[in-house]
């Protein structure tokens, strides 16, 4: 494969998005290199990490009644709908598949550079082990998460996390999910609501193409960091009817999958 294939998909429900990401992993194996899918959500949806217990979701009153889906990747729960979401996959036999931290760092460092070009002094955080078990992704701090300092520090949160990613080693590929919170989600409150990019910078606004104004710059910086070129695909990934999408959607939509832990 020449270059990094990038698809920009429209909005879909949670089960369809997760099934498409599994298909993306298969596409990475077929192509032999890194592939990326950017996408949106039809409605506010909570995605649980692959290993999070369903009891933790049921105990969180702030998300009662919000649709749930379980990701194939790890990490904490994410409230989608007002975020920028991506999935990336690479074959395990690829050099980046053997050293997946390289991918994690590249995606986040490229975002720091893209946001700084808009005047936002974002940075990469050090790990905070004490926050590791918290339910929501944006309450955790893994090493390399993207954070921004609050103009007025918030109790127990001197820096706000804007972007986190999670990986999972599948049978033949490494799948990485990432989310950058553009704005607080109006459909949830309390513990489920987190500050977003709009609280700090005009970089949260969307361009004429409907994507955040820094999207192209982020992809370009990412490609340069990895020594590749970004190859935008004309047809959205879901519309290519990838093999296994329908069966995967049925599985991700089932209570058996969502409540498997």
Secondary structure, DSSP 8 states (H G I E B T S, - for coil): --SEEEEEEEEE-HHHHHHHHHHHHHHHHHHTS-EEEEEEESS-EEEE-TT--HHHHHT-GGGTTSEEEE-SS-S-BEEESSEEEEEEEEETTSHHHHTHHHHHHHHHHHHHHHHHTTT---EE----GGGTT-SBGGG---TT-EEEEEEEEETTEEEEEEEEEEEEE-SSEEEEEEEEE-S--TT--GGG----GGGT-GGGSB-TTSSBTTHHHHHHHHHHHHT--EEE-SS-TGGG--TTHHHHHHHHHSHHHHT--
